[in-house]
Amino acid sequence: MKSKGLTTRTKLAHAGRSAKKSPGTVNLPVARASTVLFESLADLDDIQKRFDADEVVPTYGIANMPLRAAFEELMVEIEGGYRAVTLPSGLAANAVALLAALKTGDHVLMVDSVYGPARRVCDRTLKRYGIETTYYDPLIGAGIERLMKPNTKCVYLESPGSHTFEVQDFPAIAKVAHAHGAAVIHDNTWATGLFFKSFEHGADLVVQAATKYPGGHSDVLIGAVVANEKYWPSLRDVARDLGQNASPDDIFLALRGMRTMEVRLRTHQASGIEIATKLASHPKVKRVLHPALPSDPGHVLWKRDFTGAAGLFAIELVDTPREKVAAFVESLELFGLGFSWGGFESLVMPSNLRSIRTATPWKGGPLVRLQIGLEDPADLIADLERGLEKLG
Ligand SMILES: *Cc1c(COP(=O)(O)O)cnc(C)c1O
């Protein structure tokens, strides 16, 4: 597809549909395959040569099958960058991005507000392979300079953090990282490439937990990492060497979800802001953590760097015992209690930050994260107001 000059919204409808194997349908079929058959040995040799030269040609079920290639093409159209790999989950994408940037003896600077399981990748597996991690304050900005060591080879950002929603000064941090020759990884799951262009702000590798907004229906686990040209060879090789793949059915669902992602995100955004604004004046709510609210400490940076907001934010409650928080979340009728987010339906999740953060310990009251789905926001507000009464 000739995508020059088209907006991301238009690309979502058209990119990734040009694969030669399409039988003429709008969407590519789900092809379940391990073996790809060749007409002749000359054909096989030719395809192998093109594969080795990094052409997108299918050689085996794990490599460049049309659906997977289409998903990766569309991911690059949305996020920017050079090429993408498909992973079986967002967490696998977090881990593979780190492994693509680091080797034994290196040091990584990891944002303290990062998605929890990514901490375990650092504290357990990377540590075992001789890679050291330092957690940093998400609000550190250019001050990250003082944490850089001669062996710092990666600075990892997640902006805004998906529990506490601090907006990072991305360009300032990326500038310092690059001056020291370190790779910049961004987990862009919250904003997606629709609302934040990571590569334009200095990212080298971008993670997308496509389980969330790209999937959009709480029925698929999938991830992607997009690299710029510099980091593409090491990303491609580590994903390939670890045998990373996703099922064609899951790729199909994610690709299908992405076609409507822009429309869904606009509703998630509008309803999220409406509900966050309403909750900000509720007597049981101490603070709303949502960077699109002008009162939020991250609002200025969000306005400078982002073009929109997701439907995921948090409320800090006035000090309340856990049993009361339980009574609140369990009384909600339209908000399911469960992990993950980005689907069409609303979810609620109390965060347990006291046991997680190390560089910047959480000193506030109980935090409850809300994923605002596609329901009518008036119904969601009524449900939340009824639930908040349970706090006494
Ligand atoms: C959910 C999430 C992940 C992990 O995605 P899974 O597909 O659930 O493994 C990674 N990063 C962020 C910010 C997330 O919210």
The ligand as an SDF file (V2000), in Angstrom:
LIG
                    3D

 15 15  0  0  0  0  0  0  0  0999 V2000
   -0.9600   -5.7640   29.9960 C   0  0  0  0  0  0  0  0  0  0  0  0
    0.3230   -5.0630   29.7880 C   0  0  0  0  0  0  0  0  0  0  0  0
    1.4480   -5.7610   29.3530 C   0  0  0  0  0  0  0  0  0  0  0  0
    1.4420   -7.2460   29.1400 C   0  0  0  0  0  0  0  0  0  0  0  0
    0.5360   -7.6780   28.1880 O   0  0  0  0  0  0  0  0  0  0  0  0
   -0.0350   -9.1830   28.1930 P   0  0  0  0  0  0  0  0  0  0  0  0
   -0.4530   -9.3960   26.7980 O   0  0  0  0  0  0  0  0  0  0  0  0
   -1.1580   -9.1970   29.1820 O   0  0  0  0  0  0  0  0  0  0  0  0
    1.1010  -10.0740   28.5940 O   0  0  0  0  0  0  0  0  0  0  0  0
    2.5910   -5.0440   29.1310 C   0  0  0  0  0  0  0  0  0  0  0  0
    2.6550   -3.7160   29.3370 N   0  0  0  0  0  0  0  0  0  0  0  0
    1.5890   -3.0170   29.7680 C   0  0  0  0  0  0  0  0  0  0  0  0
    1.7030   -1.5540   29.9820 C   0  0  0  0  0  0  0  0  0  0  0  0
    0.3920   -3.6650   30.0090 C   0  0  0  0  0  0  0  0  0  0  0  0
   -0.6640   -2.9770   30.4620 O   0  0  0  0  0  0  0  0  0  0  0  0
  1  2  1  0
  2  3  1  0
  2 14  2  0
  3  4  1  0
  3 10  2  0
  4  5  1  0
  5  6  1  0
  6  7  2  0
  6  8  1  0
  6  9  1  0
 10 11  1  0
 11 12  2  0
 12 13  1  0
 12 14  1  0
 14 15  1  0
M  END
$$$$
